[in-house]
Amino acid sequence: MKVDKMEKLVAEVIEKLEKLKQTELAADLSWCWVSFQNDQNPTGVVAKATQALAAFKEAREKNAKAVAKKLVEDLEKALA
């Protein structure tokens, strides 16, 4: 995980998850991010961000305008 990229993206990802009615995943990612900032263990952030990426791709399949392509690409790069 690229911390600097994830740091810039995490708020936008959480916001988009909430708009997609994925509030539990948004809350989990938010909690994992705060936890990561305290202990520097990226396991939870990576797991929840990967789930978010899957949710975004699924939303894009149903409606290409539901999630910006750039957000999906940026999240993929941050996770790489």
NORLINRA-V220779 format. One record per helix or strand of 3 or more residues. SS is the DSSP state (@ for helix, = for strand). FROM is the first residue (numbers start at 1). TO is the last residue. If there is no record, write none. Layout:
ss->[SS & SS]
from->[FROM & FROM]
to->[TO & TO]
This chain:
ss->[@ & @ & @ & @]
from->[3 & 23 & 43 & 69]
to->[19 & 39 & 62 & 79]
